[in-house]
Amino acid sequence: MRILIAEDHDISRDILTIILSEFGACDVVVDGEEAVLAFETAWEDTAPYDLICMDIMMPNMNGQEALRRIRALENTLLVPASGRAKIIMVSALGDSDSIVEACYRGMANGYVVKPIQKEKLVREFRNLGLLEMGAIE
C-alpha cells in the first residue's frame, strides 16, 4: 500500500509515520500545497496513493482545501470511484462542523480525532476495506 502523510506537527507526523510504515511505503509532506503536489506527481508517475492521512490545520493550504483539490484532480483525471485514494482526516478538531466539512463536502473517507492511536487508525482502515491491501491486523 502506498501512503501519503500530510502533517505539519513534528510529533504527530512521527507517530503517523511509525504506525503507518508497518502497512506500506510512506511519503511525508508538511502542508496542503505539498500534499496536492505529491498527489499529482504520484499520478504522473503512475504510482498513485492508496491512502492519504491528512491534518486539517496546516500552513500554506489547510487540509480541507487540499482535500477538495485532490478530489477535483481525481475528477479531472477521470479516476473511477474504486480507484480513488482513501483519505482519512486526522485532526485535533473534533467538532461537528469540521467533520461535516471533511466527510460530506470534501468527500473524505474517514476522520480520526487526535491524539493519534493505532487502534483508531486500524478501525478506520477496517471500515474502508484497507485490510486487504496491506498487512494490517
Disulfide bonds with the S-S distance in Angstrom:
none
